[in-house]
Amino acid sequence: MNQFLFKYFTKSLVLMMIFVNVISEDLLAQNPSPLNFPTPKNIDHMLFYIQRDPNINTAIYAINYEENGKINKSNPIKAYWIRYAEKGEKEDFNYIQRKFAYGIESKTLNNEEFELRFVSYKKLPLTLKKIDADQKYHVFVHLNQKKIQVEKIFVRIEGGSFWLPNVKYAEVTGVDVSSNKIITERMLLK
């Protein structure tokens, strides 16, 4: 009887392992990160956010308004962390993050339009501009022959080091301006 139970248990365990393996492969194909990222909500003047491995902390990019309610033209973006891994605390980028990783440099194009570039990846120009339709600022990017109003960016990191992370790709999610539909476009970073 013990031998029968052992064989039954072994077969059940093998079948369960196969089932779990198939399910986990399907889940990884949809979102390769093992993390469950929160969606930032009720963030004043947020334009878009970045989430990346290795944790759920989220970089927020918002309009930097002056006290008079006008955009700060010399520094139009205010960027900071929402530390979801540490009880959702708000925290400014430190010097290294601001200057070498997540910071944004801006250049004024005209009165209501700015070119933005990440300090860590200057090959991808973003445009910050005020839209007539809603009189609000939005960020746009041209990617894979599409113009996208950026809502979020996910950066897939697999290993590497603090100074040289192994970035596999970035995915930009937002509204396709031509179709007005939500899309996600992937770009390989080299």
Contacts in CASP RR format, 6 or more apart in sequence:
PFRMAT RR
TARGET T0000
AUTHOR 0000-0000-0000
METHOD contacts of the structure
MODEL  1
MNQFLFKYFTKSLVLMMIFVNVISEDLLAQNPSPLNFPTPKNIDHMLFYI
QRDPNINTAIYAINYEENGKINKSNPIKAYWIRYAEKGEKEDFNYIQRKF
AYGIESKTLNNEEFELRFVSYKKLPLTLKKIDADQKYHVFVHLNQKKIQV
EKIFVRIEGGSFWLPNVKYAEVTGVDVSSNKIITERMLLK
32 156 0 8 1.000
33 53 0 8 1.000
33 154 0 8 1.000
33 156 0 8 1.000
35 53 0 8 1.000
35 54 0 8 1.000
35 55 0 8 1.000
35 56 0 8 1.000
36 56 0 8 1.000
37 51 0 8 1.000
37 56 0 8 1.000
37 58 0 8 1.000
37 154 0 8 1.000
38 56 0 8 1.000
38 58 0 8 1.000
38 84 0 8 1.000
40 46 0 8 1.000
40 49 0 8 1.000
40 58 0 8 1.000
40 60 0 8 1.000
40 82 0 8 1.000
43 49 0 8 1.000
43 60 0 8 1.000
43 62 0 8 1.000
43 82 0 8 1.000
44 62 0 8 1.000
45 62 0 8 1.000
45 63 0 8 1.000
45 65 0 8 1.000
45 78 0 8 1.000
46 60 0 8 1.000
46 61 0 8 1.000
46 62 0 8 1.000
47 61 0 8 1.000
47 62 0 8 1.000
47 63 0 8 1.000
47 77 0 8 1.000
47 128 0 8 1.000
47 137 0 8 1.000
47 138 0 8 1.000
47 139 0 8 1.000
47 150 0 8 1.000
48 61 0 8 1.000
48 139 0 8 1.000
48 150 0 8 1.000
48 151 0 8 1.000
48 152 0 8 1.000
48 153 0 8 1.000
49 58 0 8 1.000
49 59 0 8 1.000
49 60 0 8 1.000
49 61 0 8 1.000
49 152 0 8 1.000
49 153 0 8 1.000
50 58 0 8 1.000
50 59 0 8 1.000
50 61 0 8 1.000
50 102 0 8 1.000
50 152 0 8 1.000
50 153 0 8 1.000
50 154 0 8 1.000
50 155 0 8 1.000
51 58 0 8 1.000
51 59 0 8 1.000
51 152 0 8 1.000
51 153 0 8 1.000
51 154 0 8 1.000
51 155 0 8 1.000
52 154 0 8 1.000
52 155 0 8 1.000
52 156 0 8 1.000
52 157 0 8 1.000
53 155 0 8 1.000
53 156 0 8 1.000
53 157 0 8 1.000
53 158 0 8 1.000
54 157 0 8 1.000
55 85 0 8 1.000
56 84 0 8 1.000
56 85 0 8 1.000
57 81 0 8 1.000
57 82 0 8 1.000
57 83 0 8 1.000
57 84 0 8 1.000
57 85 0 8 1.000
57 86 0 8 1.000
58 81 0 8 1.000
58 82 0 8 1.000
58 84 0 8 1.000
59 79 0 8 1.000
59 80 0 8 1.000
59 81 0 8 1.000
59 93 0 8 1.000
59 102 0 8 1.000
60 79 0 8 1.000
60 80 0 8 1.000
60 81 0 8 1.000
60 82 0 8 1.000
61 77 0 8 1.000
61 78 0 8 1.000
61 79 0 8 1.000
61 104 0 8 1.000
61 139 0 8 1.000
62 77 0 8 1.000
62 78 0 8 1.000
62 79 0 8 1.000
63 71 0 8 1.000
63 76 0 8 1.000
63 77 0 8 1.000
63 78 0 8 1.000
63 137 0 8 1.000
64 71 0 8 1.000
64 72 0 8 1.000
64 75 0 8 1.000
64 76 0 8 1.000
64 77 0 8 1.000
64 78 0 8 1.000
65 71 0 8 1.000
65 72 0 8 1.000
66 72 0 8 1.000
71 112 0 8 1.000
71 137 0 8 1.000
73 108 0 8 1.000
73 114 0 8 1.000
75 106 0 8 1.000
76 106 0 8 1.000
76 114 0 8 1.000
76 116 0 8 1.000
76 128 0 8 1.000
76 137 0 8 1.000
77 104 0 8 1.000
77 106 0 8 1.000
77 116 0 8 1.000
77 128 0 8 1.000
79 93 0 8 1.000
79 98 0 8 1.000
79 102 0 8 1.000
79 103 0 8 1.000
79 104 0 8 1.000
80 90 0 8 1.000
80 91 0 8 1.000
80 92 0 8 1.000
80 93 0 8 1.000
81 90 0 8 1.000
81 91 0 8 1.000
81 92 0 8 1.000
81 93 0 8 1.000
82 88 0 8 1.000
82 89 0 8 1.000
82 90 0 8 1.000
83 89 0 8 1.000
83 90 0 8 1.000
83 91 0 8 1.000
93 101 0 8 1.000
93 102 0 8 1.000
93 103 0 8 1.000
97 103 0 8 1.000
98 119 0 8 1.000
99 119 0 8 1.000
100 119 0 8 1.000
100 120 0 8 1.000
101 119 0 8 1.000
101 120 0 8 1.000
102 118 0 8 1.000
102 119 0 8 1.000
102 120 0 8 1.000
103 118 0 8 1.000
103 119 0 8 1.000
103 120 0 8 1.000
104 116 0 8 1.000
104 117 0 8 1.000
104 118 0 8 1.000
104 119 0 8 1.000
105 116 0 8 1.000
105 117 0 8 1.000
105 118 0 8 1.000
105 119 0 8 1.000
105 122 0 8 1.000
106 114 0 8 1.000
106 115 0 8 1.000
106 116 0 8 1.000
106 128 0 8 1.000
107 114 0 8 1.000
107 115 0 8 1.000
108 114 0 8 1.000
109 115 0 8 1.000
109 127 0 8 1.000
112 129 0 8 1.000
112 130 0 8 1.000
112 137 0 8 1.000
113 127 0 8 1.000
113 128 0 8 1.000
113 129 0 8 1.000
113 130 0 8 1.000
114 127 0 8 1.000
114 128 0 8 1.000
114 129 0 8 1.000
115 125 0 8 1.000
115 126 0 8 1.000
115 127 0 8 1.000
115 128 0 8 1.000
116 125 0 8 1.000
116 126 0 8 1.000
116 127 0 8 1.000
116 128 0 8 1.000
116 139 0 8 1.000
117 124 0 8 1.000
117 125 0 8 1.000
117 126 0 8 1.000
118 124 0 8 1.000
121 189 0 8 1.000
124 141 0 8 1.000
124 143 0 8 1.000
124 187 0 8 1.000
125 141 0 8 1.000
126 139 0 8 1.000
126 140 0 8 1.000
126 141 0 8 1.000
126 150 0 8 1.000
127 139 0 8 1.000
127 140 0 8 1.000
127 141 0 8 1.000
128 137 0 8 1.000
128 138 0 8 1.000
128 139 0 8 1.000
129 137 0 8 1.000
129 138 0 8 1.000
129 140 0 8 1.000
130 136 0 8 1.000
130 137 0 8 1.000
131 137 0 8 1.000
131 138 0 8 1.000
138 149 0 8 1.000
138 150 0 8 1.000
139 149 0 8 1.000
139 150 0 8 1.000
140 147 0 8 1.000
140 148 0 8 1.000
140 149 0 8 1.000
140 150 0 8 1.000
140 177 0 8 1.000
141 147 0 8 1.000
141 148 0 8 1.000
141 150 0 8 1.000
141 172 0 8 1.000
142 148 0 8 1.000
143 172 0 8 1.000
143 185 0 8 1.000
143 187 0 8 1.000
144 185 0 8 1.000
144 187 0 8 1.000
146 176 0 8 1.000
146 177 0 8 1.000
146 178 0 8 1.000
146 183 0 8 1.000
146 185 0 8 1.000
147 176 0 8 1.000
147 177 0 8 1.000
147 178 0 8 1.000
148 172 0 8 1.000
148 174 0 8 1.000
148 175 0 8 1.000
148 176 0 8 1.000
148 177 0 8 1.000
148 183 0 8 1.000
148 185 0 8 1.000
149 174 0 8 1.000
149 175 0 8 1.000
149 177 0 8 1.000
150 172 0 8 1.000
150 173 0 8 1.000
150 174 0 8 1.000
151 173 0 8 1.000
151 174 0 8 1.000
151 175 0 8 1.000
151 182 0 8 1.000
152 172 0 8 1.000
152 173 0 8 1.000
152 174 0 8 1.000
153 170 0 8 1.000
153 171 0 8 1.000
153 172 0 8 1.000
153 173 0 8 1.000
154 170 0 8 1.000
154 171 0 8 1.000
154 173 0 8 1.000
155 167 0 8 1.000
155 169 0 8 1.000
155 170 0 8 1.000
156 167 0 8 1.000
156 168 0 8 1.000
156 169 0 8 1.000
156 170 0 8 1.000
156 171 0 8 1.000
157 165 0 8 1.000
157 166 0 8 1.000
157 167 0 8 1.000
157 168 0 8 1.000
158 166 0 8 1.000
158 168 0 8 1.000
159 165 0 8 1.000
159 166 0 8 1.000
160 166 0 8 1.000
167 189 0 8 1.000
168 188 0 8 1.000
168 189 0 8 1.000
169 186 0 8 1.000
169 187 0 8 1.000
169 188 0 8 1.000
169 189 0 8 1.000
170 186 0 8 1.000
170 187 0 8 1.000
170 189 0 8 1.000
171 184 0 8 1.000
171 185 0 8 1.000
171 186 0 8 1.000
171 187 0 8 1.000
172 184 0 8 1.000
172 185 0 8 1.000
172 187 0 8 1.000
173 182 0 8 1.000
173 183 0 8 1.000
173 184 0 8 1.000
174 182 0 8 1.000
174 183 0 8 1.000
174 184 0 8 1.000
175 181 0 8 1.000
175 182 0 8 1.000
175 183 0 8 1.000
176 182 0 8 1.000
176 183 0 8 1.000
END
